[in-house]
Amino acid sequence: MKPHTLALDLGLGVALVVALVAVYLVDRGSVSDPSNPVNTLNVNILYGEAGKDNPGRTTRSRLRLAVTRPQYDDIGRLLEGLGSGYSYDTLGEDELGNLARLKNFEVLFLTCSEQKPKSREVFESLREFVAQGGTLYSSDLRFDVLINTFPDVIDRTLFAKGDRTPRQSAKATVVDPGLREFLKARKVDLDFDQPGWRPAMFRQDQITTYLEGKFTSEAGRVEMPLTVSFRYGRGTVIFTSFHNAKNEGVGVKLLQYLVFTAVTAQVDSQMTEKMEEGGFAPKQSSLITVASDMPSVTKTYTIKKAGKARFLLSFNPGEVTLRLTIQSPDGKSATAEHSSSFTIEVPEASAGEWKYTVTAVKVPYANFPFRVTVGEEK
C-alpha cells in the first residue's frame, strides 16, 4: 500500500470516528456548549412516536379545522383573528352524521345553536370521531348534543341545579393552573347574554375543570363547573358554558386558550400518557404560543427534592422546529431541538429553581401553540 494512500485512509477513518462521536453526543442531548463542558448537563433525549423514530410522519403547514355555522356564537371570527394557520371549513348540520366527512378534520367546533339533532347517526358519528382521536369543542346549548353522544359522562343529578338559568353576569374562578398562568388572573368576569344556558353537568371523576363559578338558576344560587374537558377513547371533548359573542378582553383570551388546547389536545394527551407510563408524575404544564416578535419564551419550575425529572415539549408535527433549553440551579444546561414532540430527561436533577426556554427555530404559522410539561419521578 502506498504511503499517501495509507495516510488518506487513516485520515478518513479518524474523521468518521469524530463524526460518529459528535452525532452520539448530539442525539443524547448531553452537550449544549462543547466549548464549556463544565456547564453541560448529562441528559437523555426521548422522542415521541411522531418524532425521530417515525421520520416519515406526514407534515402539514396548517391545522385541519371544521366549524358549524354560527347562530349565537361565531368561533370562526375568533379563528380568523389568530391567522392563516387557523383557516377552517364550515360544516352544515346535515354533515354532522357523516363520519367519513368528519375524519377529514382534527378539531370540530360545535358552536352554540338551538338546533338539536335527533338522528342517532349524528351522535354515533360524533362519538366515533372523538374515539378515533378527534377533538370536539362545544359550547352552551350544544350540551344537549353531548347528552346523547356521551351519556356515560353526564351527571343527571345536577340537572335540577343547572336548569332554567336566566341572563346574568358571573365571576368565575380559574381552577386550572395552566389557564391561570395563561390569563395571569384567578377570576374572570363572564356575561351570559341568553337565558337557558347550560353549565357543565358532567361526572366529576371524568372531567378536568378549567373554570367554575356561582350563578343563579331555578334552584337558587349554585356553584358548578363552567368550562371542562374529558377524554373519550383516543380523543378529547371540551365544553364551555359561555361563548365569545358578549365576552371581550380576558374572555377572548380565555377562548383563545381553549382553541389552543383543542388543537394540541391529541398530541398533549399522547405524550403525557408516555410520561406517566414511564413512572413520572406531571407537576407543571404551560400552554404557550410564539410570535415573530418574541420567538423565545422562558419559564421556571422549582424541584423540591433531588431525583429524576423530565421536561416534555409537545406540539403538532409538521413544518416546524422547536428548541428546548433547560438550565439547572447551578447554571449547567442542555439543549435539544426537533420537528415533533420530545422530552429531555435529567437522571440526577438537583433541588432548586430550574429554567426552561423554548425557541421557535421554524414555525409554519403565527400563534403556533405548544405545551411544556415538567414531571418528577413518582
C-alpha positions as CSV (number, residue, x, y, z in Angstrom):
1,M,0.0,0.0,0.0
2,K,1.4,3.4,-0.9
3,P,2.2,5.8,2.0
4,H,0.0,8.6,0.8
5,T,-3.0,6.1,0.3
6,L,-2.5,4.8,3.9
7,A,-2.4,8.3,5.2
8,L,-5.6,9.2,3.4
9,D,-7.4,6.1,4.7
10,L,-6.3,6.9,8.3
11,G,-7.4,10.5,7.9
12,L,-10.8,9.4,6.7
13,G,-11.1,6.9,9.5
14,V,-10.3,9.5,12.1
15,A,-12.9,11.9,10.6
16,L,-15.5,9.2,10.6
17,V,-14.9,8.4,14.3
18,V,-15.1,12.1,15.2
19,A,-18.4,12.4,13.2
20,L,-19.9,9.4,14.9
21,V,-19.0,10.7,18.4
22,A,-20.5,14.1,17.6
23,V,-23.7,12.5,16.4
24,Y,-23.9,10.4,19.5
25,L,-23.5,13.3,21.8
26,V,-26.0,15.5,20.0
27,D,-28.5,12.7,19.9
28,R,-28.2,12.2,23.6
29,G,-28.6,15.9,24.2
30,S,-25.7,15.8,26.6
31,V,-23.7,18.6,25.0
32,S,-25.2,22.1,24.9
33,D,-21.9,24.0,24.9
34,P,-19.0,21.9,23.7
35,S,-16.6,24.8,24.4
36,N,-17.5,24.7,28.1
37,P,-18.2,21.1,29.1
38,V,-18.1,22.0,32.8
39,N,-21.5,23.8,32.3
40,T,-23.1,20.9,30.5
41,L,-25.9,18.7,31.9
42,N,-25.9,15.0,31.5
43,V,-29.4,14.2,30.0
44,N,-31.2,11.8,27.7
45,I,-33.4,12.8,24.8
46,L,-36.6,10.8,24.4
47,Y,-38.6,11.2,21.2
48,G,-42.3,10.6,20.9
49,E,-43.9,8.3,18.4
50,A,-44.2,11.1,15.9
51,G,-40.5,12.1,16.4
52,K,-37.2,10.7,15.5
53,D,-38.4,7.1,15.4
54,N,-41.0,7.9,12.8
55,P,-39.4,10.4,10.3
56,G,-42.0,9.5,7.6
57,R,-44.8,11.2,9.5
58,T,-46.8,13.4,7.1
59,T,-46.0,17.1,7.6
60,R,-48.5,19.9,7.2
61,S,-48.4,23.7,7.2
62,R,-51.9,24.3,8.7
63,L,-54.4,22.7,11.0
64,R,-57.4,20.8,9.8
65,L,-60.4,22.5,11.5
66,A,-64.1,22.5,10.9
67,V,-66.7,24.9,12.4
68,T,-70.5,24.7,12.3
69,R,-72.4,27.7,11.1
70,P,-72.8,30.4,13.7
71,Q,-76.1,31.3,15.5
72,Y,-75.2,32.6,18.9
73,D,-71.5,32.0,18.7
74,D,-69.1,32.9,15.9
75,I,-66.0,30.9,16.7
76,G,-64.9,31.3,13.1
77,R,-64.3,35.0,13.7
78,L,-62.0,34.2,16.6
79,L,-60.1,31.6,14.5
80,E,-59.7,34.2,11.7
81,G,-58.2,36.6,14.2
82,L,-55.5,34.0,15.0
83,G,-54.1,34.0,11.5
84,S,-54.0,31.9,8.3
85,G,-52.8,28.8,10.2
86,Y,-56.3,28.6,11.7
87,S,-58.3,28.6,8.5
88,Y,-61.3,26.3,8.6
89,D,-64.1,24.6,6.7
90,T,-67.7,25.3,7.5
91,L,-70.0,22.4,8.2
92,G,-73.7,22.2,7.9
93,E,-75.9,20.4,10.5
94,D,-76.6,17.8,7.9
95,E,-72.9,16.8,7.7
96,L,-72.5,16.0,11.4
97,G,-73.8,12.5,10.8
98,N,-71.2,11.8,8.1
99,L,-68.2,10.2,9.8
100,A,-66.2,10.0,6.6
101,R,-66.6,13.8,6.3
102,L,-65.6,14.4,9.9
103,K,-62.5,12.2,9.6
104,N,-61.0,14.9,7.3
105,F,-60.5,17.1,10.4
106,E,-58.6,17.1,13.6
107,V,-60.9,19.5,15.5
108,L,-64.6,20.1,15.2
109,F,-66.0,23.3,16.8
110,L,-69.7,22.7,17.5
111,T,-70.8,26.3,18.1
112,C,-73.7,27.3,20.2
113,S,-77.1,26.8,18.4
114,E,-80.6,25.9,19.3
115,Q,-80.6,23.2,16.6
116,K,-80.9,19.8,18.3
117,P,-80.1,16.8,16.1
118,K,-82.3,13.9,16.8
119,S,-80.7,11.4,14.4
120,R,-78.7,8.6,16.0
121,E,-76.3,8.8,13.1
122,V,-75.2,12.2,14.3
123,F,-74.5,11.0,17.9
124,E,-72.7,7.9,16.7
125,S,-70.7,9.8,14.2
126,L,-69.5,12.4,16.7
127,R,-68.8,9.7,19.3
128,E,-66.7,7.8,16.8
129,F,-64.9,10.9,15.6
130,V,-63.7,11.6,19.2
131,A,-63.0,7.9,20.0
132,Q,-60.6,7.8,17.0
133,G,-58.6,10.7,18.2
134,G,-60.5,13.8,17.2
135,T,-61.2,16.8,19.4
136,L,-64.7,18.1,19.8
137,Y,-65.2,21.7,21.1
138,S,-68.8,22.5,22.1
139,S,-70.4,25.5,23.8
140,D,-73.5,26.3,25.7
141,L,-76.7,24.9,24.2
142,R,-74.8,22.2,22.5
143,F,-74.7,20.4,25.8
144,D,-77.9,18.8,24.6
145,V,-75.9,17.1,21.8
146,L,-73.4,15.8,24.4
147,I,-76.1,14.3,26.5
148,N,-77.0,11.9,23.7
149,T,-73.4,11.5,22.4
150,F,-71.6,10.8,25.7
151,P,-74.4,9.7,28.1
152,D,-72.0,7.9,30.4
153,V,-70.2,11.1,31.2
154,I,-73.3,13.1,32.0
155,D,-74.3,13.6,35.7
156,R,-78.1,13.9,35.5
157,T,-78.3,14.6,39.3
158,L,-77.0,18.1,38.5
159,F,-79.9,18.9,36.1
160,A,-82.1,20.2,38.9
161,K,-79.3,22.7,39.9
162,G,-78.4,23.8,36.4
163,D,-81.8,24.1,34.9
164,R,-83.5,27.3,33.7
165,T,-80.7,29.7,34.0
166,P,-81.5,33.4,33.3
167,R,-79.4,36.1,31.7
168,Q,-76.7,37.2,34.1
169,S,-73.2,38.1,34.8
170,A,-71.0,35.8,36.8
171,K,-67.5,35.9,38.3
172,A,-65.7,32.6,37.5
173,T,-62.8,31.1,39.4
174,V,-59.9,29.9,37.3
175,V,-59.3,26.4,38.7
176,D,-56.7,25.1,36.2
177,P,-53.1,26.2,36.9
178,G,-52.1,26.3,33.3
179,L,-55.1,28.5,32.4
180,R,-54.4,30.7,35.4
181,E,-50.8,31.2,34.2
182,F,-52.0,32.0,30.6
183,L,-54.6,34.5,31.7
184,K,-52.5,35.9,34.6
185,A,-55.8,36.0,36.5
186,R,-57.6,34.0,39.2
187,K,-61.0,35.4,38.4
188,V,-62.8,36.0,35.1
189,D,-66.0,38.1,34.6
190,L,-68.4,36.3,32.2
191,D,-71.6,37.6,30.6
192,F,-74.3,35.0,29.9
193,D,-76.4,37.1,27.4
194,Q,-79.1,34.5,26.7
195,P,-81.4,32.6,29.1
196,G,-81.4,28.9,29.4
197,W,-77.6,28.5,29.0
198,R,-76.1,25.2,30.2
199,P,-73.4,24.7,32.9
200,A,-71.0,21.7,32.7
201,M,-73.1,19.0,34.2
202,F,-70.7,16.1,33.9
203,R,-69.4,13.4,36.3
204,Q,-66.7,15.0,38.4
205,D,-64.5,11.9,38.2
206,Q,-64.4,12.1,34.4
207,I,-63.5,15.7,33.8
208,T,-60.7,18.3,34.1
209,T,-62.2,21.6,35.3
210,Y,-60.8,24.9,34.0
211,L,-63.4,27.3,35.3
212,E,-66.1,27.1,38.0
213,G,-68.4,29.7,39.3
214,K,-71.5,30.7,41.3
215,F,-74.7,31.7,39.4
216,T,-78.4,31.8,39.7
217,S,-80.7,29.1,38.5
218,E,-84.2,27.8,39.3
219,A,-82.6,26.1,42.3
220,G,-81.2,29.5,43.6
221,R,-77.6,30.3,44.0
222,V,-75.4,27.3,43.0
223,E,-71.8,26.6,42.2
224,M,-70.8,24.4,39.3
225,P,-68.1,23.9,36.7
226,L,-68.4,26.2,33.7
227,T,-65.6,25.0,31.4
228,V,-64.3,21.4,31.4
229,S,-62.7,18.8,29.2
230,F,-62.7,15.0,29.3
231,R,-61.1,12.1,27.4
232,Y,-63.1,9.7,25.4
233,G,-61.2,6.9,23.6
234,R,-58.2,8.5,21.9
235,G,-59.8,11.9,21.7
236,T,-60.9,14.9,23.8
237,V,-64.1,16.8,24.4
238,I,-64.0,20.4,25.5
239,F,-67.2,22.1,26.8
240,T,-67.7,25.7,27.8
241,S,-70.9,27.2,29.2
242,F,-70.4,30.6,27.5
243,H,-69.4,31.9,24.1
244,N,-67.5,34.8,22.6
245,A,-70.4,36.9,21.4
246,K,-70.5,39.0,24.6
247,N,-67.2,38.3,26.2
248,E,-64.4,40.6,25.4
249,G,-60.9,41.3,26.9
250,V,-59.9,38.4,29.2
251,G,-62.9,36.4,27.9
252,V,-61.5,36.4,24.4
253,K,-58.1,35.4,25.8
254,L,-59.8,32.6,27.6
255,L,-61.4,31.4,24.4
256,Q,-58.0,31.6,22.6
257,Y,-56.6,29.3,25.3
258,L,-59.4,26.8,24.7
259,V,-58.7,26.9,21.0
260,F,-55.0,26.3,21.5
261,T,-55.9,23.5,23.9
262,A,-58.3,22.0,21.3
263,V,-55.7,21.9,18.5
264,T,-53.0,20.4,20.7
265,A,-55.2,18.0,22.7
266,Q,-54.3,14.8,20.9
267,V,-50.5,15.1,21.0
268,D,-50.6,16.5,24.5
269,S,-52.5,13.5,25.8
270,Q,-50.3,11.0,24.0
271,M,-47.1,12.5,25.3
272,T,-48.4,12.9,28.8
273,E,-49.5,9.3,28.9
274,K,-46.0,8.3,27.9
275,M,-44.6,10.3,30.8
276,E,-46.9,8.7,33.3
277,E,-46.2,5.2,31.9
278,G,-42.5,6.0,32.4
279,G,-43.1,6.5,36.1
280,F,-43.3,10.2,36.2
281,A,-46.0,12.5,37.6
282,P,-46.8,15.7,35.7
283,K,-46.3,18.6,38.1
284,Q,-46.5,21.8,35.9
285,S,-47.9,22.3,32.5
286,S,-47.7,25.5,30.5
287,L,-49.5,26.2,27.2
288,I,-47.5,28.7,25.2
289,T,-47.6,30.3,21.7
290,V,-44.8,32.1,19.9
291,A,-44.9,35.2,17.8
292,S,-42.4,36.6,15.3
293,D,-41.5,39.5,17.6
294,M,-41.0,37.1,20.6
295,P,-39.6,33.7,19.3
296,S,-38.4,32.6,22.7
297,V,-40.2,32.0,26.0
298,T,-38.6,31.3,29.3
299,K,-40.3,29.9,32.4
300,T,-39.2,28.4,35.7
301,Y,-40.0,25.4,37.8
302,T,-38.8,24.5,41.3
303,I,-37.8,21.0,42.1
304,K,-38.1,20.5,45.9
305,K,-36.4,17.1,46.1
306,A,-33.5,15.9,44.0
307,G,-34.2,13.0,41.7
308,K,-35.2,12.1,38.1
309,A,-37.1,14.8,36.2
310,R,-38.5,15.2,32.7
311,F,-39.1,18.3,30.6
312,L,-41.6,17.4,27.9
313,L,-42.2,19.6,24.9
314,S,-45.3,18.6,23.0
315,F,-46.6,20.1,19.7
316,N,-48.2,19.1,16.5
317,P,-45.6,17.8,14.0
318,G,-45.2,19.4,10.6
319,E,-43.1,22.1,9.0
320,V,-41.8,23.2,12.4
321,T,-38.6,23.0,14.5
322,L,-38.6,23.9,18.2
323,R,-35.6,24.1,20.5
324,L,-35.8,23.4,24.3
325,T,-33.0,24.5,26.6
326,I,-33.1,23.6,30.3
327,Q,-30.8,25.1,33.0
328,S,-30.1,23.7,36.4
329,P,-29.9,25.8,39.6
330,D,-26.1,25.8,39.4
331,G,-26.1,27.1,35.8
332,K,-25.5,23.9,33.9
333,S,-27.6,23.5,30.7
334,A,-28.7,21.2,27.9
335,T,-30.3,21.8,24.6
336,A,-32.2,19.8,22.1
337,E,-34.4,20.6,19.1
338,H,-36.7,18.6,16.8
339,S,-39.6,18.8,14.4
340,S,-42.0,16.9,16.7
341,S,-42.6,16.3,20.4
342,F,-39.7,15.2,22.6
343,T,-38.5,15.0,26.2
344,I,-35.3,16.0,28.0
345,E,-34.8,13.6,30.9
346,V,-32.4,14.6,33.7
347,P,-31.3,11.4,35.6
348,E,-30.0,13.4,38.5
349,A,-31.9,16.7,38.8
350,S,-30.8,18.8,41.8
351,A,-33.3,20.6,44.0
352,G,-33.9,24.3,43.3
353,E,-35.2,26.6,40.6
354,W,-34.8,25.3,37.0
355,K,-35.2,27.4,33.9
356,Y,-36.5,26.2,30.6
357,T,-36.6,28.1,27.3
358,V,-38.4,27.2,24.2
359,T,-37.3,28.9,20.9
360,A,-39.2,28.8,17.7
361,V,-36.5,27.9,15.1
362,K,-39.2,27.4,12.5
363,V,-42.9,27.5,12.8
364,P,-45.5,27.1,10.0
365,Y,-47.9,29.9,11.1
366,A,-48.4,32.6,13.6
367,N,-49.7,31.7,17.1
368,F,-48.2,28.3,16.9
369,P,-49.1,26.5,20.2
370,F,-47.1,24.1,22.2
371,R,-47.0,22.8,25.7
372,V,-44.2,22.2,28.2
373,T,-44.9,19.7,31.0
374,V,-42.5,19.2,33.8
375,G,-42.6,15.8,35.6
376,E,-40.9,14.3,38.5
377,E,-40.4,10.6,39.2
378,K,-43.2,9.1,41.2
